[in-house]
Each structure stands twice: as structure tokens, then as C-alpha cells.
Amino acid sequence: MKKLLNVLYVTNPDYYLRKEGRNIVISLENQRIARYPIHILKQIICFNYMGVSPDLMKMCMEENVAISFFTPYGKYCGRVLGASYGNIYTRKKQYQLADSQESLDFVKNIIYAKAYNSRKILIRGKLDHKETVDLNRLEEAIQTIKEFMLEIPKQTDKDSIRGIEGIIAREYFSVLDELIVKQRQDFYFIQRSKRPPKDCFNALLSFLYALLTNSIAQALEGVGIDSYAGFFHTDRPGRVSMALDLIEEMRAYIVDKFCLSMVNLNRINRSHFEIKENQACLINDKGRNLLLQYWNEREHEEIYHPFIEEKISLGLLPHVQAQLLNAYLRGDIESYPPFIWEG
């Protein structure tokens, strides 16, 4: 189990990071802005253009502190990691399963969990906002998702499950707009748009999906699993397919629920976004700083994990799931247990 320490977010695009003794120093035009001891950090996430010194990269690799790079608008660029502590037999098993039908049960489990958690978001939204939402529309989507969930265990190949997953996702996103009950003029959801996001709510989803994917990839690499070799998502150069597999079970509970809260509690507003020439809607500097503040606070919230039967910090969830996947690959448990939201 990894202890949940701090994540350092570098949000000013002009900041530069360098090493000073066993400390991380942030500077602007050669003037020191802040200094942090390396031992208090678990990860550094940079949204800057100026970069990081080679000496600091080396120290972070030695201390197993990952450095992840994003553009100022949240597009993932890459990361620097230290040595992987997995063994070759675990990775051989992973690659063997990735190229075979043996991983079908894993795929069924994560997509069932995705559907379950997505449906739970709709159920909770219906109960919390029953005076303002279209109850019939929500109930119809909830029932449709349940019907397709029951079909998942019957499938005999991954392509069939991909088809069902697509239907469930479309049904879920078709009514997600009902759960946005405040700031309706500025925040609405017609359909999922990714590259680029076309509205404020999609911008929130894309930004935070990228952050969560990065956290999952780091957690996988930390236990020795190849984050690029997935069982459900197909392989592509530069695509962290296994991280994308695991995010399926977490995205509704961790990201979608958080975004709805940010909007419905008026914690973020239209002034935190900007529209580019290509009509992309992106989070600006002020909005990103605010969002990361609340995101970091939420990572320290305690949740109950039904499989390990313990309370953990939400920020530890990717690490717990990575460890459970590692246990499955080693043969210590019979199947991979995805995260199911029981709240």
C-alpha cells in the first residue's frame, strides 16, 4: 500500500523546476518562487512550457516520484518514471492475456462495473433533484442500462462487449444533462465531444479524465504492470491502453460526479473557460487552479472499498486497483475485482 502524500501541481506556464540539494525549487525568471522537499511528494504534474532540469528528473526517478507533463490546457504529453518494480513473469502473463480470449472475464467485469457506477450516478441524481429533473427520461435510461448490464455476462467475445458498452455509454450521456441543475445557460451537455471539447462541461470531463488516466498509468507502472498493454482497448502507439481499461470502472464515480458537484454547487463558472479560434472550449489558468484545488481536496476524502473491506483515501483508489490487477495476474486471486460504488 502506498501512503497518500502530496501531488505538486505546477500551473504557471512560465515556471521552471530545478534541483537544490534534496529539494525541488520552482523559479520564475531566475527568481525562486517556492521550494519543496522531495520526500513529501508522490507526484509532480506540470502544466508549464519551461520544463524541468535534468538533475531534478534524475532525483525524482531515484526517489520514485513521477513527473507528468501536460500542456497548459490539459493535453497529456508524457511522463518521467523511475524503475519499475514488477517481475518479468507478471508482464509475460499480461501480454499473454492481452492477445487471447482468456482476458474476457476481466473485460466483462470492468464494463459491468462501468455500467453499474454510471447507472448509480443517474439513480442518485434522480433522487437528489427529483423536483427539477425529467423523472421519466431518467428512469427510462436507468432501466435500459440495467437491461444491457444483464447481457454482458452472456457475451462470448470482446467485440460484442464493445457494442454493449457503446450503447450503455450513449444512453448514459443522453441524459447526463438532466443532472446539471445550476448555471444551465453556461453548462449543458448535448453529447460527448473530446478533440477538442466543444462546451464547458465537456472541457471539465476531458481535463479530469486526462488527470485520472495519468494517475492510473502511474499506479500500474508502480506495481510493474505495463500501462500500454490493455485487454479491452486496442493497442496504439503512445496509448496507455491498460490505464484506459481501468478508468472505465472509475470515471463516473470519480470524474463525472465531481464535475456535476463543481457546477451545481457554483464552485466553477463561465469565467473559468475560454473559446479558441477552432471553437474548442478550454479551461483557463484561473479555472485550472481552482479545479485542481478542489480535485486535490477530494483525493483526500475517505471512501469504503467493498472488496478489501477498508476505508481508503479516494486518491489511493488507482493504486488499490493496480495492486488487485497485479494479484490477478500473479494468480493470487481468481478474477479481477473492479471498483463498485456502494454509496
N, C-alpha and C positions, 0 to 999 in steps of 0.2 A: 504494500500500500504506500502510495506516495503522499507525503504531507503537503497540504494545500498552502503554499506560500503565496507571494505576490507576483502578479503579472505587471511588468512595466510597459506602459503604452506610450510610445513616442509619437505625438500627434502633430507637432510643428514641422512642416516640410523642410525647414531650414536648419533644424538641429543636427548636430554631428555627435556621434558616440565614440569615445576612446577609453583606453585603459589607463588607470593611475593606481599603481600598487595592486591591491585586490579589490579595487573599486571600479565602478562604471561611471564615467563622467560625461555629462551632457553639456555641450557647448554651442554657443551661437556667435559666429564671427570671432572666434578665439576667446570668447568670454565664457567662463564657467557658469552654467545655469543651475545645475544640480549634481549631486554625487550619491551613488548608492552602493553599499557593499554587495559583492557578488553573491554571498551566501544567503541573502534574504530573498533572492529571486528564483523563480522556476522557469520563467519565460520572458523574452523581450519581443514585443510586437512593434515594428517600425512602420510609420506612415510618412516617412521622410524621403527626401531626394538626396541628401548629402551622404548618407551611408554610415558605415561602422568601420573602425580601424581594424587592420589585420590582427594586431596584438589582442584586441578585445575579442575578436572572433575566436582566436586560439584559446583564450582563457575560458570563454563560455563553453567551448567544446570540451575542455578538460573538466569543467565543473558540471557538465550535462545540463546547461542552460540553453535552451533552443532560442535562436533568433529568427523571427519570421518577418518577411518583407512584403508590404502592401503599398500600392500607390496611395496618395493622399485621399483618393475617393473610394478606397476599399478593394481594389482589384488585387488578388493574390499574385505575388511574383515568385516567391521561393523561400527557402529557409536554410539555416546552417544548423547542423546537428552534430553531436559528439558520437562516440562509438555506440553501436547497437549491442545490447547485452543478450540477445536471443541466441539460440543454438541452431546449427545447420539442419538438424532433424525437424525442428518445428517449421522452418521455412520450406523444406522439401515437402512436408505434408501439406502446407498451404498451397504450393504450386501444383501438387498432385490433385488436390480437391478443386482448385480453380479450373482445371482442364477436364473435369469429369462431372458426372451426374451425382456423385456422392455428396456434393455440397447442396443438393436440392432441399434437404431439410433445413439447412441454415437459411436459405433464401425464403422458404415458406415462413420461417419463424420471424425474420426481420420485417417482411411485408405484412404479415398478420399484426405484428406489434405496431407498425406504422398506421395501419388501418384502425386498430383499436384506439391508439392515442389520438389520432385525428378525430375519430368519432366522439371521443371523450371531450375534446375541445368544443365540439358542436353541442353536445348534451349540456355541458356546464354553461355555455353561452346562452342556451335556451332557458335554463333555469335562472341565471343571473339577470337576464334582460327580457323577461317574458312580457313586460309591458310595452316594449319598443320594437321587438323583432317580429318577423313573419313566422309564426309558430308552425304553420302548415308546411311552409317551404323548408324549414329546418328539419322538421320531423320526417319529411319525405327523404331528404338526403341522409339522415341518420339511419333510416330503415334500409335504404338502398345500399349503403356501405356495409351494414350488417349482413345483408344477403350475399354480397360478394365476398365478405370475410369467410363465410361458410364454404365458399367454393375453393378457397386457397389450399386447404389440406388435400383436396381431391386431385390436384394437378400433378402431371407426370413429367413436365419439362419446364425449364425456366422461361421460355418464350411465352407460354400460357400465363405464367405468373406475371410477367411483364405486362401482358394485356390487361389482366385484372388490376394490377397496380395502377395502370394508366387511367382506368375507369374510376377507381376509387379516388385518385388524386383530382380528377376533373370534377367529380361530384362534390368533394370537399371544398375545392376552391370556388365552385359555382355559388356557394352560399356563405363563404367566409366574410363577404361584405356585410352580411346581416349583423355580424358581431362588432362591427365598427359603429359605435353608437354616439360618439362625440366627434366634433370637428368634421362633419360629413362633407362639407364643401371642399375641404383640402385633402382629406384622407378617404379614399374609396378603393375598392378592389373589383375590377371587372374581370381580369384574367391575369395569370402569371406571365410577367414579362421579365426576361433575365438580362439579355445582352443587346442593348442596355435596358435597365428598368425604366418604365415609361411614366411612373407616378410615384408619389411619396411612399405609399405603403410597400410597393414592390422594391423601392430603394432600401427601405428598412430590412425587408426579408433578405435581399441579396447580400447586403453588407454583413448581416449577422450569420447567415448561412456560411459565408466565407470564413468568418472567425471561428465558428464551431467546427467546420471541416478541418481547419488548420489544427485546432486543439485535438481533434480525434486522430489526425495523422501523427501528431507528436506523441500521443499516448500509445499508439500502435508501435511506432518505431522504438519507443522506450522499453517495450517488453520483447522486442526482437521480431515483430511481425512486419512484413513488407507492406507498407501502406498503399503501394501501387498495384498490387495483385488482388483484385476483388473476385467475389463469387457471383455477384449479381450484375454489377456494372461492368461493361466490356472494357478491355484494355485499350488505352490510347496513350501515346507519348505524353508524359507530363501530367497524366491524370491519376489522382490518388483514389483509385477505384475502391479499395477496401475501406478507406475513410468515408467515401460516398455510400458504401453499403451500410456502415454503422450509423451514419447520420439519419438514415430513413426512420429508425425507431425513435430518434431523439428530437427531430426537427419541430414537430407540432408542439411538444411539451416545452422544450427549451426556448425555441425562437418564436414560433407563431404566438404562443401565449404571452410572451414578453412584449412583442410588438403591439398586440392588442391592448395590453395594460398601459404601455407608454402613450398611446393615442387616447384611450378612453379616460385616463387619469390626467390628461392635459400636460403631460411631462415633456412632450415634444410638440412642435407646431410648424406651420408652413415656413416660418422664417429660418428654419434649420435646414432648408433644402434649396437647391438652385437648378435651373433648367439650362442645359448646354445647347449648342447650336444644332446638334443632331437629335434634339428633343429628349435626350437622356435626362432623367431626374436623379440627382446625386445629393448626398448628404454633405453639407458644407463643414468648415472647420469647427464652428461653434456647435453645430448639431452633433458632429462626431465626438467631440469632447464630452458633451452631455450624455450621449448614448453610452459611451464607454464607462462613464462614471456609474450609471445605473446598472450596466451589464456586470461590472466588477462587483458591485454590491450584491447582485443576485447570485453570483457564483458562490458567495459565502452563505447563502440560505441553506438550511438543512432540509433534506428530503428523506423519505423512507424508501429503501431499496428492497423490493419484495423477495428477490432471490437470495441475497446474502443476509436478509432479515436484520439490517442495521440502518441507522441514520447516518447519512454522509452529507458533506457539502456538495451542492449542485455542481460546482466546478470539478469535483472528483469523478463525476459520472463517466466521462470518456475514458478515464484511467481504469475504473472498475470494469467497464465493458471490454476494454482491451485485455485485461487480465483474465476475464471469463472466456474470451475468444482464445487466448493462449492456452488456457486449461483444456478447452475443447480440442484444439489442435494436438496437444500432448496426449490426449486420451484420458485425462483425469476426470472429465465429465462426459456423459453420453451425447449431449447436444448443447448447442449454444443457446443460453437463455437471454433473449433481448430484454430491454427495459420496458416494463409495463407500468403506466401511470395509474396508481390506485387511489389518487386523491379524490 
